[in-house]
Amino acid sequence: MVVGEITLGTELLIVGGGPGGYVAAIRAAQLGKDVTLVEKDELGGVCLNVGCIPSKALIYAAYLYDKIKHAEAFGISAKEVQINLERLQAWKESVVNRLTGGVKQLCEGHGVTVIKGQATFTAAKKCLVEGEHGTQVIEFKDCIIATGAVPIHIPGFEIDGETVIDSTGALALKKLPESLIVIGGGYIGLELGMVYAKLGSKVTVVEMLENLLPGTDPELVRLVARKTKELKMDVYLKSQAKELKRGKDGAQLTVQTHEGEVKLSAEKVLVSVGRRPNTPPGLERVGVQPDPKGFLRTDSQMRTGVPHIYAIGDVAGPPLLAHKASHEGLVAAEAICGHKSAADWQAVPAVIFTDPEIAYAGLSEAEAHQAGYKTLLGKFPFAALGRALTMGETEGFIKVIADAETKVVLGVQIVGPEASTMISEAVVAIEMGATLEDLALSIHPHPTLPEGLMEAAAAALGKAIHILTPKRKEPASP
């Protein structure tokens, strides 16, 4: 119920409290700004509440469940291993609540004013916020838009929360579906599809393009595709969902494949075909014009075409990644406070939490060639790493792409265990302009998985010790 209209003033208004917005708010407050943060749902945004964190909680639980069921190779016999989905969901929620509560405390501790409500721009420096406690008008000097992205919906496949669900619904299931169709073989659909396949659901994936994980190097995807077969997942590539019929026991899906129409049935249908920018209403009153895809164009300081309006995170364009949003939030906050901060990073790492994990940073081999580089490649398999053998996880490899002339590292690709952790070292190497020699000569502890990065760099130089590489004559020391 609206109880009246209150006018507030603030130096910096931030619309959106996700990993971009709340980071920007805290950093600006640290630098002395009076900051007001408006979030219509919960602090932490999609990432903390219905995205990164809850999905990784389920992914790890499914990994552990699957690992225990196949522990005979380690001499461990665990009979009648069971999954209690309600208890798993309760644990997941406890993790989410702990993190979102921590964000709230950090905002309070830095003096950030947090208002829950929907923000609508009404003038160049004025915003209307409608919430459960009334309507407030906020006048501001500068503003950061951090409203993220929302799932794309397909006409005829509307989300009902029961038979047809989106990623939010898939993360909250309290009963394991006997069967699940995933429309969309991108990273969200495939991550969640593999979770439920491991937990015992019959999972089918329908992807319109010719490969799973579109946009990812096919050499990396190949191992994940192999794992879908091991999990008895059915995958339809170059196939399009045409018609959906809902019934009391689930849904029937008509799929157009390259070989003709196929009828599929499942208890649940997960629609995961990508995300679109979530621009706040009233932007036209401010003078900010989205591009043809709906994203807000920015300069290197995250400033839009309107000097006092900034945009960060998913709403500012791809890649749609939480860690990119956070760093853009730091840049925008510091720029507003007069610092010479800019988005001048060389590499934004990407991680796909499938099984095996995929992670990459910098240029792929194809991208390096397109940029005009002659490349030097080094590849090292996890099967040759002692630590991977002790873990029973030997699938995959680490690949280093370097400039053939300068030996500077241009990119790193990893598919295998803990790729998400190891990619950080690669990002540091790329940002610092490290060479193959820098990586190969840096002593890595043994036995560990990151030794593979050192060995891949050595392999590119023809000096790998633990794999056979083509012989190269090295000049003798004088």
C-alpha positions as CSV (number, residue, x, y, z in Angstrom):
1,M,0.0,0.0,0.0
2,V,1.3,3.4,-0.9
3,V,1.5,5.6,2.2
4,G,2.8,8.8,0.6
5,E,5.6,10.2,-1.4
6,I,8.9,11.1,0.1
7,T,11.7,13.0,-1.6
8,L,15.3,12.0,-0.8
9,G,18.6,13.3,-2.1
10,T,21.8,11.4,-2.7
11,E,25.1,11.9,-4.4
12,L,25.1,8.5,-6.1
13,L,22.1,6.4,-6.9
14,I,22.7,2.8,-7.9
15,V,19.9,0.8,-9.4
16,G,20.4,-2.9,-8.9
17,G,22.0,-4.7,-6.0
18,G,23.7,-7.6,-7.7
19,P,27.4,-8.3,-7.9
20,G,28.0,-5.2,-9.9
21,G,25.7,-2.8,-8.0
22,Y,26.5,-3.7,-4.4
23,V,30.3,-3.7,-5.1
24,A,30.0,-0.3,-6.7
25,A,28.0,1.0,-3.7
26,I,30.5,-0.2,-1.2
27,R,33.5,1.1,-3.2
28,A,31.9,4.5,-3.6
29,A,31.0,4.7,0.1
30,Q,34.6,3.8,0.9
31,L,35.7,6.8,-1.2
32,G,33.3,9.1,0.7
33,K,30.2,9.3,-1.4
34,D,26.7,9.4,-0.1
35,V,25.3,6.3,-1.7
36,T,21.7,5.0,-2.1
37,L,21.2,1.5,-3.5
38,V,17.8,0.5,-4.9
39,E,17.0,-3.2,-5.4
40,K,13.6,-4.5,-6.3
41,D,14.2,-8.1,-5.0
42,E,17.0,-9.3,-2.7
43,L,20.6,-8.0,-2.3
44,G,23.0,-10.1,-4.3
45,G,20.9,-10.1,-7.4
46,V,20.5,-13.1,-9.6
47,C,24.0,-14.4,-8.9
48,L,23.7,-14.8,-5.2
49,N,20.0,-15.7,-5.0
50,V,19.0,-17.7,-8.1
51,G,22.2,-18.1,-10.2
52,C,25.9,-18.6,-9.5
53,I,25.8,-19.5,-5.8
54,P,22.7,-21.9,-5.6
55,S,23.6,-23.6,-8.9
56,K,27.2,-24.3,-7.7
57,A,25.8,-25.7,-4.4
58,L,23.7,-28.2,-6.4
59,I,26.5,-28.9,-8.8
60,Y,28.9,-29.8,-6.0
61,A,26.3,-31.9,-4.2
62,A,25.6,-33.8,-7.5
63,Y,29.3,-34.2,-8.1
64,L,29.7,-35.6,-4.5
65,Y,26.7,-38.0,-4.9
66,D,28.0,-39.3,-8.2
67,K,31.6,-39.6,-6.9
68,I,30.4,-41.7,-3.9
69,K,28.4,-44.0,-6.1
70,H,31.5,-44.7,-8.2
71,A,34.0,-45.0,-5.3
72,E,34.7,-48.7,-5.7
73,A,37.9,-47.8,-7.6
74,F,39.2,-46.3,-4.4
75,G,38.3,-49.3,-2.3
76,I,35.3,-47.5,-0.9
77,S,32.0,-49.4,-0.9
78,A,29.0,-47.2,-0.1
79,K,25.7,-49.0,-0.5
80,E,22.3,-47.5,-1.0
81,V,23.5,-43.9,-1.4
82,Q,20.4,-41.7,-1.4
83,I,19.6,-38.1,-2.2
84,N,17.2,-36.1,-0.1
85,L,16.3,-33.2,-2.4
86,E,14.4,-31.3,0.3
87,R,17.4,-31.3,2.7
88,L,19.7,-30.5,-0.2
89,Q,17.5,-27.5,-1.0
90,A,17.5,-26.4,2.6
91,W,21.3,-26.5,2.7
92,K,21.5,-24.6,-0.5
93,E,19.2,-21.9,0.9
94,S,21.4,-21.7,4.1
95,V,24.4,-20.9,1.9
96,V,22.5,-18.3,-0.1
97,N,21.1,-16.7,3.1
98,R,24.5,-16.5,4.7
99,L,26.0,-14.7,1.7
100,T,23.1,-12.3,1.1
101,G,23.1,-11.5,4.8
102,G,26.8,-10.7,4.5
103,V,26.2,-8.3,1.7
104,K,23.5,-6.5,3.7
105,Q,25.9,-6.2,6.7
106,L,28.6,-4.8,4.4
107,C,26.3,-2.2,2.9
108,E,25.1,-1.2,6.4
109,G,28.7,-1.1,7.7
110,H,29.7,1.3,4.9
111,G,26.8,3.6,5.4
112,V,25.0,2.7,2.1
113,T,21.3,3.4,2.2
114,V,19.4,0.4,0.8
115,I,15.8,0.8,-0.5
116,K,13.7,-2.1,-1.7
117,G,11.6,-1.2,-4.7
118,Q,11.2,-0.8,-8.4
119,A,13.0,2.2,-9.8
120,T,11.7,4.3,-12.7
121,F,13.5,7.3,-14.1
122,T,11.3,10.4,-14.3
123,A,13.9,13.0,-15.2
124,A,17.6,13.4,-16.0
125,K,18.5,13.4,-12.3
126,K,15.3,12.0,-10.6
127,C,14.0,8.5,-10.0
128,L,10.8,7.2,-8.6
129,V,11.0,4.1,-6.4
130,E,7.8,2.2,-5.7
131,G,8.0,-0.4,-2.9
132,E,5.9,-2.1,-0.3
133,H,6.4,0.8,2.1
134,G,5.3,3.5,-0.3
135,T,6.7,5.7,-3.1
136,Q,9.9,7.7,-2.8
137,V,11.4,10.2,-5.2
138,I,15.2,10.2,-5.2
139,E,17.1,13.1,-6.7
140,F,20.7,12.2,-7.5
141,K,23.9,13.7,-8.9
142,D,25.3,10.6,-10.5
143,C,23.7,7.2,-11.2
144,I,25.0,3.6,-12.0
145,I,22.6,1.3,-13.7
146,A,23.3,-2.3,-12.7
147,T,20.0,-4.0,-13.4
148,G,21.4,-7.2,-15.0
149,A,19.6,-9.5,-17.4
150,V,16.6,-11.8,-17.4
151,P,15.9,-15.1,-19.1
152,I,14.6,-15.1,-22.7
153,H,11.2,-16.7,-23.0
154,I,10.0,-18.5,-26.1
155,P,6.4,-17.8,-27.3
156,G,4.3,-20.9,-26.7
157,F,6.7,-22.2,-24.0
158,E,5.6,-19.8,-21.2
159,I,7.0,-20.5,-17.8
160,D,4.3,-21.8,-15.4
161,G,6.5,-22.9,-12.6
162,E,5.1,-26.4,-12.6
163,T,5.5,-28.2,-15.9
164,V,7.6,-25.6,-17.7
165,I,10.4,-24.0,-15.6
166,D,13.3,-21.6,-16.0
167,S,16.6,-21.8,-14.3
168,T,15.2,-20.3,-11.1
169,G,12.6,-23.0,-10.9
170,A,15.2,-25.7,-11.7
171,L,17.3,-24.6,-8.8
172,A,14.3,-24.9,-6.4
173,L,12.9,-28.3,-7.2
174,K,12.1,-30.3,-4.0
175,K,11.1,-33.5,-5.8
176,L,13.4,-35.1,-8.3
177,P,11.7,-35.3,-11.7
178,E,11.8,-38.7,-13.3
179,S,12.4,-37.0,-16.7
180,L,13.6,-33.5,-17.7
181,I,13.8,-31.9,-21.2
182,V,16.3,-29.0,-21.4
183,I,15.6,-26.6,-24.2
184,G,19.0,-24.9,-24.9
185,G,22.4,-26.5,-24.7
186,G,24.2,-23.4,-23.4
187,Y,26.1,-23.3,-20.1
188,I,23.1,-22.8,-17.8
189,G,21.0,-25.6,-19.4
190,L,23.9,-28.0,-19.6
191,E,25.1,-27.3,-16.0
192,L,21.6,-28.0,-14.6
193,G,20.9,-30.8,-16.9
194,M,24.0,-32.6,-15.8
195,V,23.1,-32.0,-12.1
196,Y,19.7,-33.8,-12.5
197,A,21.2,-36.5,-14.7
198,K,23.7,-37.3,-11.9
199,L,20.9,-37.3,-9.3
200,G,18.9,-39.8,-11.3
201,S,16.6,-38.0,-13.7
202,K,16.4,-39.0,-17.4
203,V,17.6,-35.8,-19.1
204,T,17.2,-34.8,-22.7
205,V,18.9,-31.7,-24.2
206,V,17.6,-29.9,-27.3
207,E,20.0,-27.5,-28.9
208,M,19.3,-25.5,-32.1
209,L,23.0,-25.1,-33.1
210,E,25.4,-27.8,-34.2
211,N,27.4,-28.0,-30.9
212,L,26.6,-27.9,-27.2
213,L,27.9,-24.8,-25.4
214,P,27.7,-22.5,-28.5
215,G,30.6,-20.1,-28.7
216,T,33.0,-22.3,-26.8
217,D,36.0,-23.9,-28.5
218,P,34.7,-27.3,-29.9
219,E,37.9,-29.0,-28.7
220,L,36.9,-28.2,-25.1
221,V,33.2,-29.1,-25.6
222,R,34.1,-32.6,-27.0
223,L,34.9,-34.0,-23.5
224,V,31.7,-32.6,-22.0
225,A,29.7,-34.1,-24.9
226,R,31.4,-37.5,-24.1
227,K,30.3,-37.1,-20.5
228,T,26.7,-36.6,-21.4
229,K,26.8,-40.0,-23.0
230,E,28.2,-41.5,-19.9
231,L,25.3,-40.0,-17.9
232,K,22.9,-41.5,-20.5
233,M,21.7,-38.0,-21.5
234,D,20.0,-37.8,-24.9
235,V,21.3,-34.8,-26.9
236,Y,19.6,-33.5,-30.0
237,L,21.8,-31.0,-32.0
238,K,20.7,-28.9,-34.9
239,S,17.2,-29.3,-33.5
240,Q,14.4,-26.9,-32.6
241,A,11.6,-27.1,-30.1
242,K,8.4,-26.5,-32.2
243,E,5.4,-27.2,-30.1
244,L,4.7,-27.9,-26.4
245,K,1.6,-29.6,-25.1
246,R,1.1,-29.6,-21.3
247,G,-0.7,-32.4,-19.5
248,K,-1.3,-33.5,-15.9
249,D,1.7,-35.8,-16.0
250,G,4.1,-33.4,-17.7
251,A,4.6,-32.2,-21.2
252,Q,5.0,-33.5,-24.8
253,L,7.4,-31.7,-27.0
254,T,7.6,-31.7,-30.7
255,V,11.2,-31.2,-31.9
256,Q,12.3,-30.6,-35.5
257,T,15.6,-32.4,-36.0
258,H,17.7,-32.6,-39.1
259,E,16.3,-36.0,-39.6
260,G,12.6,-35.1,-39.1
261,E,10.1,-34.5,-36.3
262,V,10.5,-36.2,-33.0
263,K,8.0,-36.4,-30.1
264,L,9.5,-36.2,-26.6
265,S,7.8,-36.5,-23.3
266,A,9.0,-35.4,-19.8
267,E,7.7,-34.6,-16.4
268,K,9.5,-31.2,-16.5
269,V,10.7,-28.9,-19.3
270,L,13.5,-26.4,-18.5
271,V,13.7,-23.5,-20.9
272,S,17.2,-22.1,-21.0
273,V,17.9,-20.2,-24.3
274,G,19.9,-17.3,-23.1
275,R,19.4,-13.9,-21.3
276,R,18.5,-10.4,-22.4
277,P,19.4,-7.1,-20.8
278,N,17.0,-5.9,-18.1
279,T,16.9,-2.1,-18.7
280,P,15.0,0.0,-16.1
281,P,11.9,1.9,-17.2
282,G,12.1,5.6,-18.0
283,L,15.5,5.6,-19.6
284,E,14.2,7.7,-22.5
285,R,13.5,10.5,-20.0
286,V,17.2,10.4,-19.1
287,G,18.5,10.4,-22.7
288,V,20.1,7.0,-22.5
289,Q,19.4,4.9,-25.7
290,P,20.0,1.2,-25.7
291,D,21.6,-0.4,-28.7
292,P,19.7,-2.7,-31.1
293,K,20.1,-5.6,-28.7
294,G,19.0,-3.6,-25.7
295,F,22.4,-3.2,-24.0
296,L,23.6,0.2,-22.8
297,R,26.8,1.2,-24.5
298,T,29.6,2.6,-22.3
299,D,33.1,4.0,-22.5
300,S,36.1,2.6,-20.7
301,Q,34.9,4.2,-17.4
302,M,31.5,2.7,-17.8
303,R,29.9,6.0,-18.7
304,T,27.0,6.0,-21.1
305,G,26.3,8.8,-23.6
306,V,24.8,10.8,-20.8
307,P,27.8,12.0,-18.7
308,H,26.3,11.4,-15.2
309,I,24.8,8.0,-16.0
310,Y,26.9,4.9,-15.9
311,A,26.0,1.2,-16.7
312,I,27.7,-1.9,-15.5
313,G,27.3,-5.7,-15.6
314,D,25.0,-7.6,-17.9
315,V,22.9,-4.6,-18.9
316,A,26.1,-3.0,-20.3
317,G,26.8,-6.0,-22.6
318,P,28.6,-9.3,-22.9
319,P,30.2,-11.3,-21.6
320,L,27.4,-11.7,-19.0
321,L,29.5,-12.7,-16.0
322,A,29.2,-11.8,-12.4
323,H,33.0,-11.2,-11.9
324,K,33.0,-8.8,-14.9
325,A,30.1,-6.9,-13.3
326,S,32.0,-6.5,-10.0
327,H,35.1,-5.1,-11.7
328,E,33.0,-2.7,-13.8
329,G,31.3,-1.6,-10.6
330,L,34.7,-0.8,-9.1
331,V,35.7,1.2,-12.2
332,A,32.4,3.2,-12.3
333,A,32.6,4.0,-8.6
334,E,36.2,5.2,-8.8
335,A,35.6,7.2,-12.0
336,I,32.7,9.0,-10.3
337,C,34.9,9.8,-7.4
338,G,37.5,11.3,-9.7
339,H,40.0,8.4,-9.9
340,K,41.7,7.5,-13.2
341,S,40.1,4.0,-13.2
342,A,39.2,2.3,-16.5
343,A,38.2,-1.1,-17.8
344,D,41.6,-1.8,-19.4
345,W,41.9,-5.5,-18.5
346,Q,43.4,-7.9,-21.0
347,A,41.4,-11.0,-20.1
348,V,38.0,-11.8,-18.6
349,P,38.0,-15.4,-17.6
350,A,35.0,-17.6,-18.3
351,V,34.1,-20.8,-16.5
352,I,31.5,-23.4,-17.3
353,F,30.7,-25.7,-14.4
354,T,29.9,-28.8,-16.4
355,D,31.6,-32.1,-15.9
356,P,34.4,-31.8,-16.7
357,E,34.7,-28.1,-16.0
358,I,35.7,-25.7,-18.8
359,A,37.6,-22.5,-18.2
360,Y,39.4,-20.1,-20.5
361,A,40.9,-16.6,-20.6
362,G,42.5,-14.5,-23.3
363,L,42.5,-15.5,-27.0
364,S,41.7,-18.9,-28.4
365,E,43.9,-20.3,-31.2
366,A,41.4,-19.2,-33.8
367,E,41.0,-15.7,-32.3
368,A,44.8,-15.3,-32.1
369,H,45.1,-16.1,-35.8
370,Q,42.2,-13.7,-36.6
371,A,44.1,-11.0,-34.7
372,G,47.2,-11.6,-37.0
373,Y,49.4,-13.6,-34.6
374,K,51.5,-16.6,-35.5
375,T,51.0,-18.9,-32.6
376,L,53.0,-21.4,-30.5
377,L,50.9,-24.0,-28.7
378,G,51.5,-26.1,-25.7
379,K,49.2,-28.8,-24.5
380,F,49.4,-31.0,-21.4
381,P,46.9,-33.8,-20.5
382,F,45.6,-34.3,-17.0
383,A,46.3,-38.0,-17.5
384,A,50.0,-37.2,-17.1
385,L,49.5,-35.4,-13.8
386,G,50.1,-37.3,-10.6
387,R,47.6,-35.3,-8.7
388,A,44.8,-36.0,-11.3
389,L,45.6,-39.7,-11.1
390,T,45.3,-39.7,-7.3
391,M,41.9,-38.0,-7.7
392,G,40.7,-40.4,-10.3
393,E,39.9,-37.5,-12.6
394,T,42.2,-37.7,-15.7
395,E,39.9,-36.4,-18.4
396,G,41.0,-33.2,-20.1
397,F,43.9,-31.0,-20.8
398,I,45.5,-27.6,-20.4
399,K,46.3,-25.6,-23.5
400,V,48.5,-22.5,-23.7
401,I,48.4,-20.2,-26.8
402,A,51.4,-17.8,-27.2
403,D,52.8,-15.4,-29.7
404,A,55.4,-17.4,-31.7
405,E,57.7,-14.4,-32.0
406,T,57.7,-12.9,-28.5
407,K,56.6,-16.0,-26.6
408,V,54.1,-13.8,-24.7
409,V,51.1,-15.8,-23.4
410,L,47.9,-14.8,-25.4
411,G,45.4,-17.3,-23.9
412,V,44.8,-20.4,-21.9
413,Q,42.1,-23.0,-22.2
414,I,41.4,-25.7,-19.6
415,V,39.0,-28.6,-19.6
416,G,39.2,-30.9,-16.7
417,P,39.1,-31.1,-12.9
418,E,39.2,-27.7,-11.0
419,A,39.5,-25.8,-14.2
420,S,37.6,-23.0,-12.5
421,T,40.3,-22.6,-9.9
422,M,43.3,-22.9,-12.2
423,I,42.3,-20.3,-14.7
424,S,43.1,-17.5,-12.2
425,E,46.8,-18.1,-12.6
426,A,46.4,-17.8,-16.4
427,V,44.6,-14.5,-16.0
428,V,47.5,-13.1,-13.9
429,A,50.0,-14.3,-16.5
430,I,48.1,-12.7,-19.4
431,E,47.5,-9.4,-17.5
432,M,51.2,-9.2,-16.6
433,G,52.4,-10.0,-20.1
434,A,54.1,-13.2,-19.0
435,T,56.0,-15.3,-21.5
436,L,56.1,-19.1,-21.9
437,E,59.4,-19.1,-20.1
438,D,57.9,-17.2,-17.1
439,L,55.3,-19.9,-16.7
440,A,57.7,-22.8,-17.4
441,L,60.3,-21.6,-15.0
442,S,58.0,-20.7,-12.1
443,I,58.2,-23.6,-9.6
444,H,54.8,-25.2,-9.0
445,P,54.2,-27.4,-5.9
446,H,54.0,-31.1,-6.5
447,P,51.7,-33.0,-6.7
448,T,49.1,-30.4,-7.8
449,L,46.9,-29.8,-10.8
450,P,48.4,-26.4,-11.6
451,E,51.6,-28.1,-12.5
452,G,49.8,-28.8,-15.8
453,L,50.0,-25.1,-16.7
454,M,53.7,-25.1,-16.1
455,E,54.1,-28.3,-18.2
456,A,51.9,-26.9,-21.0
457,A,54.1,-23.8,-21.3
458,A,57.2,-26.0,-21.3
459,A,55.6,-28.2,-24.0
460,A,55.1,-25.1,-26.2
461,L,58.8,-24.5,-25.9
462,G,59.6,-28.2,-26.7
463,K,60.9,-28.7,-23.2
464,A,58.1,-30.8,-21.5
465,I,59.4,-33.4,-19.2
466,H,56.4,-35.6,-18.5
467,I,55.1,-36.0,-22.0
468,L,56.8,-36.9,-25.3
469,T,57.0,-33.9,-27.6
470,P,58.6,-33.5,-31.1
471,K,62.4,-33.3,-30.6
472,R,63.9,-29.9,-31.1
473,K,67.6,-29.2,-31.2
474,E,68.6,-26.8,-28.4
475,P,71.9,-24.8,-28.6
476,A,74.4,-26.0,-26.1
477,S,75.5,-23.6,-23.4
478,P,78.8,-21.8,-24.3
